[in-house]
Amino acid sequence: MTEEEAVAAGMPEWAGISHEQMHVAGQPAHPGYARALGISLTTFAEWAREHLPEPSRH
């Protein structure tokens, strides 16, 4: 949404500019951008299984 739309929707004026920036630039951290570049993605659960030690069994 534009800054004006964000403010009209109830956002405080100081927060409206971030909505305007997302409207223009999109959300660069969105997984679709990485996939479009051929970057493979890992879920947090997959990462944890690969990088964290097994929980100790007491």
N, C-alpha and C positions, 0 to 999 in steps of 0.2 A: 504494500500500500504506500501511497505517497505520504509525505509529512502531514499535509492537510487532512488526509483521510485518517491517519493515525490519531491526530488530535481530536478530530470529529468523533472517533470511535471511543474516546475517553482516555487516551494516553496523555500523560503530562507533556507540555510543550518541549521540555528538555529531552524527552525520549523520542520525539517524533523524527528527528534527523536520522537516527539509526534505522528506522523503518524505511525512510527514503533511500538510504544507502543500500539496504538489502533489496529494495525494489529495483534499483539501478544495477547493482553488482551481483545480485543473486546471493546464494549461500555457498561460498567456496569450500566449506568443510563438508558439504553434502556428499554422501557416498557415491552418488551418481557421477560427480565430477571425476573422482578417482577411477571409477570403472571405465569411464569414457577415455581415460588416458592409459588404460590397460594395467592399472595398478591393482594388485590383488588385495583384498581386504580380509581382515581377521576379526572375528568376534572377540569380545573380552573373554568369554569362556574358553575359546580356543587358545588365546594368548596365555591365560592363566595355567591351563594344562601343560603348555610347553615350557613355561618359565618359572613356575612356582614349585617349591618342593611338595612332595606328597604330605598330606597331613599326618601327624604322628597318631598312631592308634594306641591308646592307653587302656 
